[in-house]
Amino acid sequence: MLSFVCRLAFKAPLRLPTIFLICLFLLGCNQHETSLSGPQVKSNPQSIKIGLLPEQDIFTQKKRYEPLLALLSKKIGISIQICILPHYGNIIDDFNNLGLDGAFFGSFTGAMAIQKFFVEPLARPQYAGGASSYYGMVFVKKGSSIRTAEDMRGKQMVFVDRATTAGYLLPLAYFKALGIVDYKRWFKEYYFSGTHEDAIKDVLNGQADIGAAKNTVFYRMAATDSRLLSELEILETSPHVPANGLAVRHDLDPELKQALKQQLLVLHQGEEGRAVLDVLKIERFVETTADDYQPVLDYAKSIGLDLKTYNYLND
């Protein structure tokens, strides 16, 4: 497994520390075992694999989601393997290669997966205040005087990944509105950080002049690092799109799909579930459907992207 995971890591232009952590940590799959003695699910496989996106560093992702999947494993009566993927695009390529049964898709990857192989969304988080969506942000350092297209010419731009709404679709639409047709020629340098967290850090620390990321990661980081609010300035925000929700392959056992969905929707009703939700910093899970991803499809279409055929590999 280690050798396979390391090969995946080196397919993308990741930073050396990230690659090292990926290989060291055996990204592949961490399994939560259960006694399988419960009667909840009868005709499904004895184990399923759930993929996670690299929204933050791999240790943070594992720490956030492992309690949730461990509790689901216990409640449903099967083992669940966590597969943390090295970058966003791979969640599409490797859904079949790794034999994934489901994943916590972002809005962009979720919309693509629905279009390409008809995954079925089950549930997504609802945050404090009732929101179950997020939005993208384009930001610069305060005092940079970057406002117009001309201000941006010759600067350094950090995207997250070409398979993210907040980290790619938003800045593309924003640049188009400013009159920047070909960002590759407009900027002195552009690159893909691989995570929202790294894109934010790079602008904060002066490694890039302009960055894009999702608001949920931005404000989660700001809660422990006040510099984000005092030193970064937001230039543009995107429409709201569905929060990272669980979607499963369309041919997964119907009984298992229903059990997963039901357990997610009632987590907030029990003490164990509320403890798990606290780790994720969300209030509850709410039902979600393919229709909820239509804003992403509309947003992509507005800048000329067809998600059925879109080539999302970073360059």
PyMOL commands that set and color helices and strands:
alter all, ss='L'
color gray80, all
select helices_A, chain A and resi 2-9+16-25+58-76+90-97+107-117+149-152+165-178+183-186+196-204+215-222+227-231+254-269+271-280+290-302
alter helices_A, ss='H'
color red, helices_A
select strands_A, chain A and resi 30-32+47-52+79-84+102-105+120-126+133-134+136-141+156-159+189-192+210-214+232-237+241-242+245-248+284-287
alter strands_A, ss='S'
color yellow, strands_A
deselect
rebuild
show_as cartoon
